[in-house]
Amino acid sequence: MKISIGNDHAGPDYKKAIVEFLEKNGHEVINHGTNTTDSVDYPDFGHPVATDVEKGKADFGIVICGSGNGIAMTVNKHQGIRAALCWTKEIAALARQHNDANIISIPARFTSIPQAVEMVDMFLKTDFEGGRHQNRVNKISCS
């Protein structure tokens, strides 16, 4: 799988651990994130991830900021993007199963790095259930 990842200054250590995990498991990674803790604006790193997923350049996206909220709001502005803010592996699984989420948003200031890696693993391994959930997902788009 090809995964696009982006992060602001709250997430370089998270990104590094996640990228190592992804590459170890045979995934290709497109890195749009910063590598430093110098203050940056999360939209500058979220929009490229959303565009990669939107245009089919990546199968899934991962975005990271302090709360996970700002960057999730940013990527959810893109058509066809369903980003889910997750803080447990169970929520990550439900985001895929019920919402067909294609981007996971991780709150770096509220999760540990091992938790974040575990959430990404669960997110990527979980399939969308379809069925009764498909009609709901269809209603998400405004177009």
N, C-alpha and C positions, 0 to 999 in steps of 0.2 A: 504494500500500500504506500501511497504517497501522502505525507502529512505536512501541512503548512503550520508553522508555529510563530507566534509573535508575543512579545512581552514588553512591559515598561520597566522602569528602574526597580520595581518591587520584585521582579521575577528572574533575574539572570541566573541565579543558582538553581532555581526550579527548572528553568529551560535547559540548563546544562544537564541536569540529572535525567530529565525526560528525553532529551535528544539521545543521550547515551543509551537509555533503555530502548528507545525506538530503533536505533541503528543496530543494537545488539540482536534485536528481534527481526531484522531484515527489512525494516521500513526505510523508505527514502524520505528525507526531511528537507523542506524548504524553510530556511530560517530568515524571518523578518524582524526578529527581536533585537533589542539592545543587549550588549554584553557587560554593561557597567551599571553602577547604582547612581550615576549622575541623573538628575531629574530630567525626564523627557515627557512628552505628551502621548498617552496611550492610543489615541486615534491614529497617530502616524504609524503604528505597528499593527493595529487591528484591521484597518481597511485593506492592506495588502493580503492578509490572511483570508478575509472574507472574499476578496476578489479571486484568489486562487481557487477557493471552493466553488464559488459562483460560476467561474469560467471552466471548471472541470480540470484545472491544473493540479488539484489536490483532491484526494478522496474525502479527507476530514481536516478539520482545523483545531488548533489548541491556542487559546489566548490566556494571558496571565497579566493581572494587575493586582494592586493591593487588596481591593475588596472583590474584584472580579466583576463588579457591576458596570463601571464605566466602559470597560472594553467590551463587555457583553452588549451593552446598549449600542455601542458603535457598530459592531459587526451585524447586529440584528436590523440595521437600517438597509442592508443589502437584500434584494429580492432573492428568495430561495434559501436564505440562511435561517437556520433555527439553532441559535446558540443557547446553551443551557448553563446557568451558573450552578456549579456542583461543589459540594463540600464533603460528600461521602461517596464511597463506591456504589452504594445502593441507589443514591440519587442519579449517579452517572448511568447506571444500568436502566433505570426508569426513563431517563431522558432519551435514551436510544429506543427502548422497547415501546414506549407510549407516544413519544413526540417526534421520533425520527430525527433527533438532533444531529446536526452535522458539524457543529463546533462545540467544544467543551470550554467553558470559562472557569478558570481556577483562581480563587482568592488567596494570594500568597501570604497575606498577613493573618489568615485564619485557618490555614491548613499546614501540615508539615510536608516536607519534600517527599518522604515515603508515602504519605497519604496521596499526594498529587500523582505520583507514579502509579499507584494502585488504581486511582480513579481513571487515569488515561488507559491503563490496561483493560479495565472493565468496560469502558466506553467503546474501545475498539473491538472488543470481543463480543459485544452484545448486538444482536440483530433487532431491527424494527419488527414488531409483531404484526403490523398491518391490521386486518380485520376491522373491528369497531373503531380502532384508533385512526385508520386512514381517513375517514370522513372528517374527523376533528383536525387532523393535520392539513387537509385540503382547505379548511376554513381559516387557517392562519394567514395566508397570503391575502394582501389587499387588492391584488390585480384581478 
